[in-house]
Amino acid sequence: MTAQLIFNLDNYDDEMAYKRCVKSTDMAIVLWELVHNSKKKLEHSMDSDTITRYDALDMVFDKIVELLNESNIDIDTLIN
C-alpha cells in the first residue's frame, strides 16, 4: 500500500499542512517525553516543601518549552 501527499506550497493552507506533517514526528516525540519521562523528573525537582503551586506550574511550562525548543518546534509557525 502506498500513499502520496501533495502540497501546493504557494497556497497558505497547504503550506501550513506541509509544515505540520514535517514536524509530526518531532511533536510525537515531545508528547511521549512529556507523558513518560517529564512527570518523574519534575516530581523529583518538586520534592522541596518551599515549592509553591505557581513555582510548580512555571516548572511544568518551562519543561514543555524546553522540549519544544530541543526539537526545533515553533508552535507559532504551525498554528496561525
C-alpha atoms as one frame of an Amber mdcrd trajectory, in Angstrom:
protein
   0.000   0.000   0.000   1.314   3.439  -0.896   0.204   6.952  -0.041   1.413
  10.185  -1.529   0.782  13.618  -0.106   0.970  16.580  -2.448   1.117  20.146
  -1.188   0.862  23.373  -3.125   3.354  25.479  -1.151   2.058  28.628  -2.847
  -1.230  28.036  -1.018  -1.196  29.156   2.645  -3.379  26.295   3.936  -1.317
  23.696   2.083   1.894  25.243   3.359   0.620  25.018   6.957  -0.422  21.389
   6.429   3.021  20.619   4.984   4.805  22.175   7.985   2.633  20.152  10.368
   3.376  16.927   8.503   7.103  17.622   8.513   7.133  18.252  12.281   4.680
  15.486  13.254   7.354  13.011  14.385   9.102  15.689  16.440   5.794  16.636
  18.056   5.046  12.983  18.844   8.478  12.627  20.485   7.860  15.713  22.621
   4.478  14.359  23.717   5.996  10.958  24.532   8.733  12.627  26.570   6.149
  14.681  28.481   3.931  11.699  29.231   6.577   9.110  30.066   9.612  10.931
  31.473   8.926  14.534  32.399   6.459  13.804  35.195   9.025  11.701  37.057
  11.760  14.293  36.557   9.515  17.153  37.641   8.289  15.270  40.718  11.891
  14.843  41.799  12.554  18.569  41.277   9.469  19.476  43.332  10.323  17.440
  46.440  11.099  20.607  48.392   8.428  21.984  50.732   9.309  25.506  49.587
   7.906  24.996  46.065   4.616  26.845  45.612   1.991  25.730  43.144   2.946
  28.724  40.982   6.578  27.620  41.000   5.430  24.118  40.053   3.317  25.466
  37.212   6.259  27.514  35.941   8.473  24.424  36.093   5.987  22.393  34.038
   5.640  25.041  31.353   9.388  25.670  31.290   9.849  21.927  30.663   7.340
  21.985  27.811   9.094  24.962  26.194  12.481  23.277  26.694  11.330  20.100
  24.944   9.783  22.073  22.082  12.985  24.057  21.641  15.129  20.892  21.706
  13.023  19.529  18.855  13.019  22.834  16.949   9.250  23.084  17.146   7.969
  26.643  16.786   4.279  26.473  17.573   3.680  29.898  16.022   4.698  28.553
  12.601   2.382  25.534  12.906  -0.733  27.215  14.265  -1.563  30.561  12.817
